[in-house]
Each structure stands twice: as C-alpha cells, then as structure tokens.
C-alpha cells in the first residue's frame, strides 16, 4: 500500500545521505519528489548538479516521479524557486523536508564570523526560507507537512559546534512555532534529530582507539533508518502529530522532552546577590548537567 499517493514533496539536501534515503522512500510510497541539492561539499563549497540528477534517475528507474532542483536554501528567493519547481512540475506542494546542511566545526574561541554565518544561513535561515515559501500554499489548501532536522548538538550539546548547535536548537524553535501558527490550517510541523553516518560527520577524528571505536559504531547507523519516520510524519496517519521533537538512533525512535520549569523559588522582598547565594544549593539540585550527546546516549545503538 502506498501511503503518499498524489502527494508532492520537496526534500532539501536530497542528493546524498539522509536526504537521498528520504527522497527515495517518499517516492516509493507514491509521492512526487523535488530533489533539491546544489551538490556542494560538506562545508558548503562548490556545486555539482549531477548529485541531484542521480537521485532523480534512481526514482524514475524505480517507476516514481521526480525532478531536480539546484537552488540554495540559504537564499530567500531561491527557496521560493524551489517551491515553484514543485508547482511547475506537479501542480501543488504537500510536504517540505528541511534536511539541507553543512558543517564548519571550530572551537568557539577560534570560530570566524564567516564560519558562523555560513552554517546559520544554510540550517536555520534555510529552514525558515523553505517554511516561509511553502506556508502560504499550505494555508490556502488547508493541509501540509513540515519536517525539520534538528540535532542533539543543539538539544543537548557537543564540543566545537557553536554555529551548528545554535542553528539546530533554533530549528527546534522554528518547528514549534510553525506547528502553532499553522495548526488551524491542518498543517503539522515536527523536528527530527538523526543519528546516522554521513559525510557531515565523516570528519570526526580517528586518531585514538577510542575515537576509532566510536566511528565504527556510527558507521552502523544507516541514513536509511531515518527515512521511515519522515515518511510517516508526511502521511495522513500523522495528522494529529505536531510540535514534537523525535530522534532516530538505529532502530530506536525517541521522543525528546521540551523545556519546562523544573523548580522555582520565590522571595516576597525581591532577590539580592546574598539571598540568591543562600538558596543556590536548593536550585543547584535541579540544574541540567554539562553534558555532550554521547553522555546522554552512552548505550549501544539498537540495530
């Protein structure tokens, strides 16, 4: 049974890795797919149109329908062009998967403004650009699906990724507001934090035995594990699922908590440095530990 018959999907960054697997599965499930990828390197440099073309070819060879688009999501007008590609080719738009991304990892005290701006532009601004371009069409037809890609680098933390973490946590916020703003129009918006080996994490150091073991585990996490959740969130079966943050780690699907108050203190006279110092310990017991993603997920992935 095909769950996405007559749906039209845009998948950004669909030429490789996670995006490619999503595009292939959406097409297999009956969707008509715009395969967007400018064919840049992991750092966003360069372009190669054949990256998107090859995925379109795969989809068509399997009997599906797809067209390629090579625009950059980082440019507002280009995002509108991507949506227009769907309208020109297939007459409508039902699903937007904001997957495109780049990496410019650097310790915060060494990060350049250009490295910051480039990552924010593709991930956060790019997700806004695509969401903003599609939203009027979703509103008019009173239906639509946004699936955004966040990361535990932002939700939890990772060293040397200030730009990436800020963008990915921002995307979680964008996804929630899209869910709220579009709910009355039967449009859903959810975020997915993927655990999968891809070229974006292929630069992880492998100099020590511990690092080599970590990378060996990551390589077992296939991008194909991510696609089924995205296909489900794109379907009519998920019409009541919105405003959530999911994770996919091998064959495990995770629902993340979202920030809520955990403890409060009140002082009728107002607070001073001294009075805050006196009650610091009672608040400290509820502090979130300073952790990285691997601290929260220390167990073996379920494959």
Secondary structure as GFF3:
##gff-version 3
##sequence-region A 1 303
A	DSSP	beta_strand	8	12	.	.	.	ID=ss1
A	DSSP	alpha_helix	17	28	.	.	.	ID=ss2
A	DSSP	beta_strand	32	36	.	.	.	ID=ss3
A	DSSP	alpha_helix	50	61	.	.	.	ID=ss4
A	DSSP	beta_strand	65	69	.	.	.	ID=ss5
A	DSSP	alpha_helix	76	90	.	.	.	ID=ss6
A	DSSP	beta_strand	95	98	.	.	.	ID=ss7
A	DSSP	alpha_helix	113	120	.	.	.	ID=ss8
A	DSSP	pi_helix	121	125	.	.	.	ID=ss9
A	DSSP	alpha_helix	126	141	.	.	.	ID=ss10
A	DSSP	beta_strand	144	150	.	.	.	ID=ss11
A	DSSP	alpha_helix	152	155	.	.	.	ID=ss12
A	DSSP	alpha_helix	162	182	.	.	.	ID=ss13
A	DSSP	three_ten_helix	183	185	.	.	.	ID=ss14
A	DSSP	beta_strand	187	195	.	.	.	ID=ss15
A	DSSP	three_ten_helix	199	201	.	.	.	ID=ss16
A	DSSP	alpha_helix	209	218	.	.	.	ID=ss17
A	DSSP	alpha_helix	224	234	.	.	.	ID=ss18
A	DSSP	three_ten_helix	236	238	.	.	.	ID=ss19
A	DSSP	beta_strand	245	249	.	.	.	ID=ss20
A	DSSP	beta_strand	252	255	.	.	.	ID=ss21
A	DSSP	alpha_helix	273	284	.	.	.	ID=ss22
A	DSSP	alpha_helix	293	296	.	.	.	ID=ss23
###
